[in-house]
């Protein structure tokens, strides 16, 4: 476990790489505001695209007739975009990375539109509000804590893999009890990942700001926004499955 002096020493070592500019706390705050700004933009686009797709589903016969095929196409495109952004962002321009993030957010809205069909609106809004509260608490914790969350992050990623495996198995079992347990685990894992990602981004900013410059920092903000966006969406869906009342 690192104490505050360990972090201060790390910060100074990184800052010495680039003596032309001393990175201040305000620089870090500005970077994090940018990350959360992109995250909130993604959530806004997801909400708007989800509602628009619902309108198209009820008013455009071609959309309703090809619903399943469209869902498969959207999901495949989502996987392709998130893999490309995560694995090859260093080869992409900042503008391309931002565009892909926007497209991913819109596609997620299309695929999430089904929750408005399955669950009543009051339940969806309550789940969203609860997710927002949990997310805010864990984000503040991750930003302010002096405890190194790296080892916790490894445990959380192991938990995430376990959740994915359990979900795949439950596709064939169809157990509501297992779904409930997976959802409880999802709330714990994605809440923890929120704190982990916020701390990781805060610490990585010093390195990339000193070594990479504005272009690299911009890409880091997109990757950071994507990681927090995914944590929030999955936290929201986990809560929704726990409290959800169906139509």
Secondary structure as UniProt FT lines:
FT   HELIX           4..15
FT   TURN            16..17
FT   TURN            19..20
FT   HELIX           25..59
FT   HELIX           61..65
FT   HELIX           67..88
FT   HELIX           89..91
FT   HELIX           94..112
FT   TURN            113..114
FT   HELIX           115..118
FT   HELIX           121..144
FT   HELIX           150..173
FT   HELIX           176..211
FT   HELIX           214..243
//
